[in-house]
Amino acid sequence: MATQMDLSHEESFQIVLHFLEAHLPESLQIWSLLNYVQRGLVDRKYFWPHQLFVNDRNCIKCIVFVYSTVGFMSDSHLLHEDIASSARNVTFVSDENNNEILITLLEQCMPLFNVKTIFFCDIAHRFSTIIEDFARDKNLAGDFKIFPCLQVELDQKTLEETKKQTGLQLRSDITIQRLSATDASLIDEFSIYKSDFSLAQISFQIEHLPAFGAYCEGQLVSWCLTQFDGSFGMVFTMPEFRRLGLAALLNIELASELFKMQDRVFCFIVRENQASFKLFEKLGYHQTCAVDWIQLVSK
């Protein structure tokens, strides 16, 4: 039987974090996200609605976190029923050889029939077939897509070595500085994850978390942001400014800031994006887990 854990209850929070810490690096995304919530870097109100479940608080074998990001929208009157029920994110961590517990927990916890789109976030690759079979058995999969990714991580010592060794230099007409709130619209315009509430989320990231941009004569031409789960992402450079090393320089700047506030710096790279993987490999990142992001659109 699923047990719901209260994110506002410190003891419950610590029980969950202890379980997740024992499953690092596979549990890195949800561990980091809940760490951000516990430390007040991101308020749990932004993940509205949200529910955190375990199979048994006294003997945790599996946890499932179901949440939405519509709470990032600044205009509360826009949170009408259609938007609130449009999508949910689901992330979970489960002990090996406990697939039955996982399936039982998903059956009891997931909003299977009243949400249009479900995103399984940062799921260890070995669970993808289980999720696909689960969706088929529940007759849910109107559209089922798997996005294979690599979870990569950087340690602080390697970052310091990269800083010394990199020969990259900025062009004289380009500067790197913190992003401004006025940059949010442009970043959202180029985002492949644009949605009804992505602009509000980007605005939050710029205002509350480390985020850097490269500017040519005052115009934003490249950027890199911290996600609300503590990873970095949304790395983008305008086509005419590519091959200048801007993505690498921005990442070094951002990683340096992130290490001031957290112990682990990580991101997710789509497996087929070899260019990005080679870039981060040169910067000292190493793969820590093969994960999948799965989109399930109901019939």
C-alpha positions as CSV (number, residue, x, y, z in Angstrom):
1,M,0.0,0.0,0.0
2,A,1.4,3.4,-1.0
3,T,2.2,5.8,1.8
4,Q,2.2,9.5,1.0
5,M,5.1,11.5,2.6
6,D,4.7,15.2,3.6
7,L,7.4,17.4,2.1
8,S,6.8,19.9,4.9
9,H,7.6,17.3,7.6
10,E,11.3,17.3,8.3
11,E,11.6,13.7,9.6
12,S,9.8,12.3,6.5
13,F,12.0,14.4,4.3
14,Q,15.1,13.1,5.9
15,I,13.9,9.5,5.5
16,V,13.4,10.0,1.8
17,L,16.7,11.8,1.2
18,H,18.6,9.1,3.1
19,F,17.1,6.5,0.7
20,L,17.9,8.6,-2.4
21,E,21.5,9.3,-1.2
22,A,22.1,5.6,-0.9
23,H,21.1,5.2,-4.6
24,L,23.3,7.9,-6.0
25,P,24.2,8.5,-8.8
26,E,21.1,6.8,-10.2
27,S,18.9,8.9,-8.0
28,L,20.7,12.2,-8.7
29,Q,17.9,14.2,-10.3
30,I,15.3,13.6,-7.7
31,W,17.8,13.7,-4.9
32,S,19.0,17.1,-6.0
33,L,15.5,18.4,-6.6
34,L,14.3,17.5,-3.1
35,N,17.5,18.9,-1.7
36,Y,16.7,22.2,-3.4
37,V,13.2,22.1,-1.9
38,Q,14.5,21.2,1.6
39,R,17.1,24.1,1.5
40,G,14.5,26.6,0.3
41,L,16.2,27.2,-3.0
42,V,13.0,26.2,-4.7
43,D,9.7,26.4,-2.8
44,R,7.5,23.2,-3.0
45,K,4.6,25.5,-4.0
46,Y,6.1,25.7,-7.5
47,F,5.5,22.0,-7.9
48,W,1.8,22.2,-7.7
49,P,0.2,19.8,-7.5
50,H,2.7,17.3,-6.1
51,Q,2.6,14.0,-4.2
52,L,5.5,12.0,-2.9
53,F,4.9,8.3,-2.2
54,V,6.9,5.4,-0.7
55,N,5.9,1.7,-0.4
56,D,6.6,1.7,3.3
57,R,8.2,4.5,5.3
58,N,9.8,2.0,7.7
59,C,11.3,-0.1,4.9
60,I,11.5,1.9,1.7
61,K,12.1,-0.1,-1.4
62,C,10.7,2.4,-3.9
63,I,9.7,6.1,-4.0
64,V,7.6,7.9,-6.6
65,F,7.4,11.6,-7.0
66,V,4.5,13.0,-9.1
67,Y,4.5,16.7,-9.7
68,S,3.6,19.5,-12.1
69,T,5.5,22.7,-12.9
70,V,2.5,24.9,-13.5
71,G,3.1,26.5,-10.1
72,F,5.9,28.5,-11.6
73,M,3.3,30.7,-13.4
74,S,3.2,34.1,-11.8
75,D,-0.4,34.7,-12.7
76,S,-2.4,32.4,-10.5
77,H,-5.7,33.1,-12.4
78,L,-4.1,31.3,-15.4
79,L,-4.0,28.0,-13.5
80,H,-7.3,26.9,-14.8
81,E,-8.3,23.3,-14.9
82,D,-7.1,22.6,-18.4
83,I,-3.6,23.8,-17.6
84,A,-3.5,22.1,-14.2
85,S,-4.5,18.8,-15.8
86,S,-2.4,19.1,-18.9
87,A,0.8,17.4,-17.7
88,R,2.5,15.7,-14.8
89,N,6.1,14.7,-14.3
90,V,6.8,11.4,-12.7
91,T,10.2,10.4,-11.3
92,F,11.0,7.3,-9.2
93,V,13.8,5.3,-7.7
94,S,13.4,1.6,-6.9
95,D,15.6,-1.1,-5.5
96,E,16.7,-3.7,-8.0
97,N,14.6,-6.8,-8.1
98,N,11.6,-5.0,-6.7
99,N,9.7,-4.4,-10.0
100,E,6.4,-5.7,-8.5
101,I,6.6,-3.0,-5.8
102,L,7.3,-0.3,-8.3
103,I,4.4,-1.3,-10.6
104,T,2.0,-1.5,-7.5
105,L,3.2,2.0,-6.5
106,L,2.7,3.4,-9.9
107,E,-0.8,1.9,-10.1
108,Q,-1.8,3.6,-6.9
109,C,0.0,6.9,-7.3
110,M,-0.1,8.0,-10.9
111,P,-2.9,10.2,-12.3
112,L,-3.5,7.7,-15.1
113,F,-6.8,8.8,-16.5
114,N,-7.2,12.6,-15.7
115,V,-3.9,14.0,-17.1
116,K,-3.2,14.4,-20.8
117,T,0.5,14.0,-20.8
118,I,2.9,12.2,-18.4
119,F,6.6,12.7,-18.5
120,F,8.8,10.1,-16.8
121,C,11.9,12.1,-15.9
122,D,15.4,10.7,-15.5
123,I,14.4,7.1,-15.4
124,A,17.2,4.5,-15.2
125,H,17.3,2.8,-18.6
126,R,16.5,-0.7,-17.2
127,F,13.0,0.5,-16.3
128,S,12.0,1.7,-19.8
129,T,10.6,-1.7,-20.9
130,I,8.7,-1.9,-17.6
131,I,7.1,1.5,-18.1
132,E,6.2,0.7,-21.7
133,D,4.6,-2.6,-20.7
134,F,2.8,-0.8,-17.9
135,A,1.3,1.8,-20.3
136,R,0.2,-0.9,-22.7
137,D,-1.4,-3.0,-20.0
138,K,-3.3,0.1,-18.8
139,N,-4.3,1.0,-22.3
140,L,-2.8,4.4,-21.9
141,A,-0.3,4.8,-24.7
142,G,-1.9,6.9,-27.4
143,D,1.6,8.3,-28.1
144,F,4.7,6.8,-26.4
145,K,8.2,8.3,-26.9
146,I,11.5,7.4,-25.3
147,F,14.3,9.9,-25.3
148,P,17.5,8.1,-24.3
149,C,19.9,10.3,-22.4
150,L,23.3,10.3,-20.7
151,Q,23.6,11.6,-17.2
152,V,27.0,13.3,-16.9
153,E,28.7,14.8,-13.9
154,L,31.7,17.0,-13.1
155,D,33.8,17.0,-9.9
156,Q,35.3,20.2,-8.5
157,K,38.9,19.2,-8.8
158,T,38.5,18.5,-12.5
159,L,36.8,21.8,-13.0
160,E,39.8,23.6,-11.5
161,E,42.1,21.7,-13.8
162,T,39.9,22.6,-16.8
163,K,40.1,26.2,-15.9
164,K,43.9,26.1,-16.0
165,Q,44.2,24.0,-19.2
166,T,41.6,25.6,-21.4
167,G,43.0,28.0,-23.9
168,L,39.6,29.5,-24.8
169,Q,39.4,33.3,-24.8
170,L,36.5,35.6,-25.4
171,R,36.3,37.7,-28.5
172,S,36.9,41.3,-27.7
173,D,33.3,42.3,-28.5
174,I,31.8,39.6,-26.3
175,T,31.2,39.6,-22.5
176,I,29.9,37.0,-20.1
177,Q,27.6,38.0,-17.3
178,R,24.6,37.0,-15.3
179,L,21.4,36.8,-17.3
180,S,18.8,39.5,-16.8
181,A,15.1,39.0,-16.3
182,T,14.6,40.8,-19.6
183,D,16.4,37.9,-21.4
184,A,13.7,35.3,-20.4
185,S,11.5,35.9,-23.5
186,L,14.3,35.4,-26.0
187,I,15.4,32.2,-24.2
188,D,11.9,30.9,-24.2
189,E,11.5,31.7,-27.9
190,F,14.4,29.4,-28.7
191,S,13.5,26.7,-26.2
192,I,12.5,23.3,-27.6
193,Y,10.4,22.8,-24.4
194,K,8.3,25.9,-24.9
195,S,4.9,25.6,-23.1
196,D,2.1,27.6,-21.5
197,F,4.3,27.9,-18.3
198,S,7.9,27.7,-19.7
199,L,8.4,31.5,-19.7
200,A,7.5,31.7,-16.0
201,Q,9.8,28.9,-15.2
202,I,12.7,30.5,-17.1
203,S,12.1,33.8,-15.4
204,F,12.3,32.0,-12.0
205,Q,15.6,30.3,-13.0
206,I,17.2,33.6,-14.1
207,E,16.0,35.5,-11.0
208,H,16.8,32.8,-8.3
209,L,19.4,30.4,-9.6
210,P,22.8,30.8,-11.3
211,A,22.3,31.6,-15.0
212,F,24.9,33.2,-17.4
213,G,24.8,34.6,-20.9
214,A,27.3,35.8,-23.5
215,Y,26.5,39.2,-25.0
216,C,27.8,40.8,-28.2
217,E,27.5,44.5,-28.1
218,G,24.7,44.2,-25.5
219,Q,22.8,41.5,-27.4
220,L,22.4,38.0,-25.9
221,V,23.9,35.4,-28.2
222,S,24.5,32.4,-25.9
223,W,23.2,31.1,-22.6
224,C,23.3,28.4,-19.9
225,L,20.9,28.1,-17.0
226,T,20.4,26.1,-13.8
227,Q,17.3,24.0,-13.8
228,F,15.0,23.9,-10.8
229,D,16.3,20.3,-10.0
230,G,19.9,21.6,-9.6
231,S,21.2,20.3,-13.0
232,F,22.2,22.8,-15.7
233,G,20.6,23.0,-19.1
234,M,19.1,25.1,-21.8
235,V,22.5,25.5,-23.3
236,F,22.1,27.4,-26.6
237,T,24.2,29.6,-28.9
238,M,23.0,31.6,-31.9
239,P,24.2,29.9,-35.1
240,E,26.3,32.9,-36.2
241,F,28.2,32.8,-32.9
242,R,29.0,29.1,-32.7
243,R,32.5,27.6,-32.8
244,L,33.8,30.5,-30.6
245,G,33.9,28.3,-27.4
246,L,31.0,30.3,-25.8
247,A,29.1,27.2,-24.6
248,A,32.3,25.9,-22.9
249,L,33.1,29.2,-21.3
250,L,29.6,29.7,-20.1
251,N,29.6,26.2,-18.6
252,I,32.8,26.8,-16.7
253,E,31.4,30.0,-15.3
254,L,28.1,28.3,-14.3
255,A,29.8,25.2,-12.8
256,S,32.0,27.5,-10.7
257,E,28.9,29.1,-9.2
258,L,27.0,25.9,-8.7
259,F,29.9,24.4,-6.7
260,K,29.5,27.3,-4.3
261,M,25.9,26.1,-3.5
262,Q,26.0,22.3,-4.1
263,D,28.4,19.3,-4.1
264,R,27.4,17.9,-7.5
265,V,27.3,19.5,-10.9
266,F,25.5,17.5,-13.5
267,C,23.3,17.6,-16.7
268,F,21.5,15.3,-19.1
269,I,22.5,15.0,-22.8
270,V,20.4,13.3,-25.4
271,R,22.3,10.2,-26.4
272,E,22.4,11.0,-30.1
273,N,23.8,14.5,-29.5
274,Q,27.4,13.5,-29.8
275,A,28.6,17.0,-30.3
276,S,27.4,18.1,-26.8
277,F,28.7,14.9,-25.3
278,K,32.2,15.5,-26.7
279,L,32.1,19.1,-25.6
280,F,31.4,18.2,-22.0
281,E,33.8,15.3,-22.1
282,K,36.5,17.8,-23.0
283,L,35.5,19.9,-20.0
284,G,36.0,16.9,-17.7
285,Y,32.4,15.5,-17.4
286,H,32.0,11.8,-17.1
287,Q,29.0,9.6,-17.6
288,T,27.4,8.4,-14.4
289,C,24.2,6.8,-15.6
290,A,22.2,5.9,-18.8
291,V,18.7,7.3,-18.3
292,D,15.5,7.8,-20.3
293,W,13.0,10.5,-20.5
294,I,9.6,9.1,-21.5
295,Q,6.6,11.0,-22.8
296,L,3.2,9.3,-22.5
297,V,0.3,11.1,-24.2
298,S,-3.1,9.5,-23.3
299,K,-5.5,8.3,-26.0
